[in-house]
Amino acid sequence: MEFKEVIEVSGVILGSIGGGAAIIFGFSSWLGKVWANRLMVEEKAKFSRDLESLKSELVRENESHKIKLKKSEFIFEKEFKAVSELTVLIKGILPPFRHQEMDWGEACDEIAQNFASIHKVIDNFLSLHGPVLGQDVKVLLSEAGVLATHHQFDVTDIDDVPGDANKAADELYKKLLESEKILLAKVHGQAIT
């Protein structure tokens, strides 16, 4: 073979290889697009499923939060009512200012003279509001009720209140005030600032 023939044959071979390469390149490009589209569709579907799952979870959490908020509002209303009524109860137990020289000892004498009715008022309050009162408040109010019950028979003469009854009246009143303080702190602690 002559040189010219070798070049012609080489050109034909190279042309065949180049055309095949172009066909292979075109086919691989098309196949790449098909796979890319298929992968993109799968990823898009996966992201859509994940997004819907997140939306559903957010809706569930939102509904759960709404229920908790309603319960919290309900409890807050009951606690507010309880502390308001306890304040009225305490004010009702405190005797009016009768004369300019009236001191706390005289006020405690009058409280002691009303132990029987005070006991009933405290028991009614506990019966009505017990479910929303904390254990510490229930204990204080129960102790105040026990003081009134225990000492209600000590006062036989309204002009002569024994020292034990007077001291019990002072202690009872302090327990009521402490109960009110705890309840007020609880109610105020729930306020959004």
The 8 nearest C-alpha neighbors of each residue, nearest first, counted from 0:
[[1, 4, 2, 5, 3, 6, 8, 7],
 [0, 2, 4, 3, 5, 6, 7, 8],
 [1, 3, 5, 4, 6, 0, 7, 8],
 [2, 4, 6, 1, 5, 7, 0, 8],
 [3, 5, 7, 1, 6, 2, 8, 0],
 [4, 6, 2, 8, 3, 7, 9, 1],
 [7, 5, 9, 3, 4, 8, 10, 2],
 [6, 8, 10, 4, 9, 5, 11, 3],
 [7, 9, 11, 5, 10, 6, 4, 12],
 [10, 8, 6, 12, 7, 11, 13, 5],
 [11, 9, 7, 13, 8, 12, 14, 6],
 [12, 10, 14, 8, 13, 9, 15, 7],
 [13, 11, 9, 15, 14, 10, 8, 16],
 [12, 14, 16, 10, 15, 11, 17, 9],
 [15, 13, 11, 17, 12, 16, 10, 18],
 [16, 14, 12, 18, 13, 17, 11, 19],
 [15, 17, 13, 19, 14, 18, 20, 12],
 [18, 16, 20, 14, 19, 15, 13, 21],
 [19, 17, 21, 15, 20, 16, 14, 22],
 [20, 18, 22, 16, 21, 17, 23, 15],
 [19, 21, 17, 23, 18, 22, 24, 16],
 [20, 22, 24, 18, 19, 23, 25, 17],
 [21, 23, 19, 25, 20, 24, 26, 18],
 [22, 24, 20, 26, 21, 25, 19, 27],
 [25, 23, 21, 27, 22, 26, 20, 28],
 [26, 24, 28, 22, 23, 27, 21, 29],
 [27, 25, 23, 29, 28, 24, 30, 22],
 [26, 28, 30, 24, 29, 25, 31, 23],
 [27, 29, 31, 25, 26, 30, 24, 32],
 [30, 28, 26, 32, 31, 27, 25, 33],
 [29, 31, 27, 33, 32, 28, 26, 34],
 [32, 30, 28, 34, 29, 33, 27, 35],
 [33, 31, 35, 29, 34, 30, 36, 28],
 [32, 34, 30, 36, 31, 35, 37, 29],
 [35, 33, 37, 31, 36, 32, 38, 30],
 [34, 36, 32, 38, 37, 33, 31, 39],
 [37, 35, 39, 33, 34, 38, 32, 40],
 [36, 38, 34, 40, 35, 39, 33, 41],
 [39, 37, 41, 35, 40, 36, 34, 42],
 [38, 40, 36, 42, 41, 37, 43, 35],
 [39, 41, 43, 37, 38, 42, 36, 44],
 [42, 40, 38, 44, 39, 43, 45, 37],
 [43, 41, 45, 39, 44, 40, 38, 46],
 [42, 44, 40, 46, 45, 41, 39, 47],
 [43, 45, 47, 41, 42, 46, 40, 48],
 [46, 44, 42, 48, 47, 43, 49, 41],
 [45, 47, 49, 43, 48, 44, 50, 42],
 [46, 48, 44, 50, 45, 49, 43, 51],
 [47, 49, 45, 51, 50, 46, 52, 44],
 [50, 48, 46, 52, 47, 51, 45, 53],
 [49, 51, 47, 53, 52, 48, 46, 54],
 [52, 50, 54, 48, 53, 49, 55, 47],
 [51, 53, 49, 55, 50, 54, 48, 56],
 [54, 52, 56, 50, 51, 55, 57, 49],
 [53, 55, 51, 57, 52, 56, 50, 58],
 [56, 54, 58, 52, 53, 57, 51, 59],
 [55, 57, 53, 59, 58, 54, 60, 52],
 [58, 56, 60, 54, 59, 55, 61, 53],
 [57, 59, 61, 55, 56, 60, 62, 54],
 [60, 58, 56, 62, 61, 57, 63, 55],
 [59, 61, 63, 57, 62, 58, 64, 56],
 [60, 62, 58, 64, 59, 63, 57, 65],
 [63, 61, 65, 59, 64, 60, 58, 66],
 [62, 64, 60, 66, 61, 65, 59, 67],
 [63, 65, 61, 67, 62, 66, 60, 68],
 [66, 64, 62, 68, 63, 67, 61, 69],
 [67, 65, 69, 63, 68, 64, 70, 62],
 [68, 66, 64, 70, 69, 65, 71, 63],
 [67, 69, 71, 65, 66, 70, 64, 72],
 [70, 68, 72, 66, 71, 67, 73, 65],
 [71, 69, 73, 67, 68, 72, 74, 66],
 [70, 72, 68, 74, 69, 73, 75, 67],
 [73, 71, 75, 69, 70, 74, 68, 76],
 [72, 74, 70, 76, 71, 75, 69, 77],
 [75, 73, 77, 71, 76, 72, 78, 70],
 [74, 76, 72, 78, 77, 73, 79, 71],
 [77, 75, 79, 73, 74, 78, 80, 72],
 [76, 78, 80, 74, 75, 79, 81, 73],
 [79, 77, 81, 75, 80, 76, 131, 74],
 [80, 78, 76, 82, 81, 77, 75, 83],
 [79, 81, 77, 83, 78, 82, 84, 76],
 [82, 80, 78, 84, 79, 83, 128, 85],
 [81, 83, 85, 79, 84, 80, 182, 86],
 [84, 82, 80, 86, 81, 85, 79, 87],
 [83, 85, 87, 81, 86, 82, 88, 80],
 [86, 84, 88, 82, 87, 83, 81, 89],
 [85, 87, 89, 83, 84, 88, 82, 90],
 [88, 86, 84, 90, 85, 89, 91, 83],
 [89, 87, 85, 91, 86, 90, 84, 92],
 [90, 88, 86, 92, 91, 87, 85, 93],
 [89, 91, 87, 93, 88, 92, 86, 94],
 [92, 90, 88, 89, 93, 87, 94, 86],
 [93, 91, 89, 90, 94, 88, 110, 117],
 [92, 94, 90, 91, 89, 95, 110, 106],
 [95, 93, 106, 92, 109, 96, 110, 91],
 [96, 94, 97, 93, 106, 91, 98, 92],
 [95, 97, 98, 94, 101, 99, 106, 102],
 [98, 96, 95, 101, 99, 94, 100, 106],
 [99, 97, 101, 100, 96, 102, 95, 105],
 [98, 100, 101, 97, 96, 102, 95, 105],
 [99, 101, 98, 102, 97, 96, 105, 103],
 [102, 100, 98, 99, 105, 97, 96, 103],
 [101, 103, 104, 105, 100, 106, 99, 107],
 [102, 104, 106, 105, 107, 101, 169, 108],
 [103, 105, 107, 106, 102, 108, 165, 101],
 [106, 104, 108, 107, 103, 102, 101, 109],
 [105, 107, 103, 109, 108, 104, 94, 110],
 [106, 108, 110, 104, 168, 165, 105, 109],
 [109, 107, 105, 111, 106, 165, 110, 160],
 [110, 108, 112, 106, 111, 107, 105, 94],
 [109, 111, 107, 113, 112, 108, 168, 106],
 [112, 110, 108, 114, 113, 109, 168, 164],
 [111, 113, 109, 110, 114, 154, 108, 157],
 [114, 112, 110, 111, 115, 116, 117, 109],
 [113, 115, 147, 117, 151, 111, 116, 112],
 [116, 114, 118, 117, 151, 113, 147, 148],
 [115, 117, 119, 118, 114, 113, 120, 147],
 [118, 116, 114, 120, 119, 115, 113, 121],
 [117, 119, 144, 121, 115, 147, 116, 120],
 [120, 118, 122, 116, 117, 121, 123, 115],
 [119, 121, 117, 123, 122, 118, 124, 116],
 [120, 122, 124, 118, 123, 119, 144, 117],
 [123, 121, 119, 125, 124, 120, 126, 118],
 [124, 122, 126, 120, 121, 125, 119, 127],
 [123, 125, 121, 127, 122, 126, 128, 120],
 [126, 124, 129, 122, 128, 123, 127, 121],
 [127, 125, 123, 124, 129, 128, 122, 130],
 [126, 128, 124, 125, 129, 123, 130, 81],
 [127, 129, 125, 130, 126, 131, 124, 81],
 [128, 130, 125, 132, 131, 126, 127, 137],
 [131, 129, 128, 132, 127, 133, 126, 125],
 [132, 130, 129, 128, 78, 133, 77, 74],
 [133, 131, 129, 130, 136, 137, 128, 134],
 [132, 134, 136, 135, 137, 131, 129, 130],
 [133, 135, 137, 136, 138, 132, 139, 129],
 [134, 136, 138, 133, 137, 139, 178, 132],
 [137, 135, 139, 178, 138, 133, 134, 140],
 [138, 136, 134, 140, 135, 139, 141, 132],
 [137, 139, 141, 135, 136, 140, 142, 134],
 [140, 138, 136, 142, 141, 137, 174, 143],
 [141, 139, 143, 137, 142, 138, 136, 144],
 [140, 142, 144, 138, 143, 139, 137, 145],
 [141, 143, 145, 139, 144, 140, 138, 146],
 [144, 142, 171, 140, 146, 141, 145, 174],
 [145, 143, 141, 118, 147, 142, 146, 121],
 [146, 144, 148, 142, 147, 143, 149, 141],
 [145, 147, 143, 149, 144, 148, 150, 167],
 [148, 146, 114, 144, 118, 150, 145, 149],
 [149, 147, 145, 151, 146, 150, 118, 144],
 [148, 150, 146, 147, 145, 151, 152, 153],
 [149, 151, 153, 147, 152, 148, 164, 146],
 [152, 150, 114, 148, 115, 153, 147, 149],
 [151, 153, 150, 154, 155, 149, 148, 115],
 [154, 152, 150, 151, 155, 164, 161, 160],
 [153, 155, 152, 160, 156, 112, 151, 157],
 [156, 154, 153, 157, 152, 160, 159, 112],
 [155, 157, 159, 158, 154, 160, 112, 153],
 [158, 156, 159, 160, 155, 112, 154, 109],
 [157, 159, 156, 160, 108, 155, 154, 112],
 [158, 160, 156, 157, 161, 154, 155, 108],
 [159, 161, 154, 108, 157, 158, 162, 164],
 [162, 160, 164, 163, 159, 165, 154, 153],
 [161, 163, 165, 164, 166, 160, 167, 108],
 [164, 162, 166, 165, 161, 167, 150, 153],
 [165, 163, 167, 166, 161, 162, 150, 111],
 [164, 166, 162, 168, 107, 167, 108, 163],
 [165, 167, 163, 169, 168, 164, 162, 170],
 [168, 166, 164, 170, 169, 165, 171, 163],
 [169, 167, 171, 165, 107, 111, 166, 170],
 [168, 170, 166, 172, 167, 171, 107, 173],
 [169, 171, 167, 173, 168, 172, 174, 166],
 [172, 170, 143, 168, 174, 173, 169, 167],
 [171, 173, 175, 169, 174, 170, 168, 176],
 [172, 174, 176, 170, 175, 171, 177, 169],
 [175, 173, 177, 171, 176, 172, 139, 178],
 [174, 176, 178, 172, 173, 177, 179, 171],
 [175, 177, 173, 179, 178, 174, 180, 172],
 [176, 178, 180, 174, 179, 175, 173, 181],
 [179, 177, 175, 136, 181, 176, 180, 174],
 [178, 180, 176, 182, 177, 181, 183, 175],
 [179, 181, 177, 183, 178, 182, 176, 184],
 [182, 180, 184, 178, 179, 183, 185, 177],
 [183, 181, 185, 179, 184, 180, 82, 186],
 [184, 182, 186, 180, 185, 181, 187, 179],
 [185, 183, 187, 181, 182, 186, 188, 180],
 [184, 186, 182, 188, 183, 187, 181, 189],
 [187, 185, 183, 188, 189, 184, 182, 79],
 [186, 188, 184, 190, 189, 185, 183, 182],
 [189, 187, 185, 186, 190, 184, 191, 183],
 [190, 188, 187, 186, 191, 185, 75, 184],
 [191, 189, 187, 188, 192, 186, 185, 75],
 [192, 190, 189, 188, 187, 186, 72, 75],
 [191, 190, 189, 188, 187, 186, 184, 185]]
